[in-house]
Structure formats: C-alpha cells, structure tokens
C-alpha cells in the first residue's frame, strides 16, 4: 500500500498489526522509510534486529530503505548482519 501511494493507510495498518517479535516487523521499517520517517525507521530496524531478524540480502537490496543507507544507525545494523 505504501509503495502505491497509500502511505497513511499503510502506516496505520502496520502500526496496529500484532506483529511484535515477528520478522514481519521489518515491514514497519519499510513503511517508515517510505514515509520519510528516518529516525522511526532506524528505531524499527533496531527493534527487529534485536528480536533476531537477520536477512542481510534484504538490507542490501530493499529499494524502499535505500534512503537509510547513509544513516549511522543503519550502517551499524548492516555491519552487524554482514550487509555492509
């Protein structure tokens, strides 16, 4: 939905979804990045990483989070997961 321009609706759905502790939390990172909420996206990425999510290929290839590449918090997590 966010990639189709329905960013507000996507944000509402993803924030209300009961996905805590799930790898699906990564979608919170994506939606926040698309919204331009860089600090929220980094915080969501930290949360999902702390909960055990580890998919370096997604960190390297997901175009929706490319705006996070230069952010120090992103770089630390990417390095931790071997994606840097």
Order of alpha helices (4+ residues) and beta strands (2+ residues): alpha-alpha-alpha-alpha-alpha
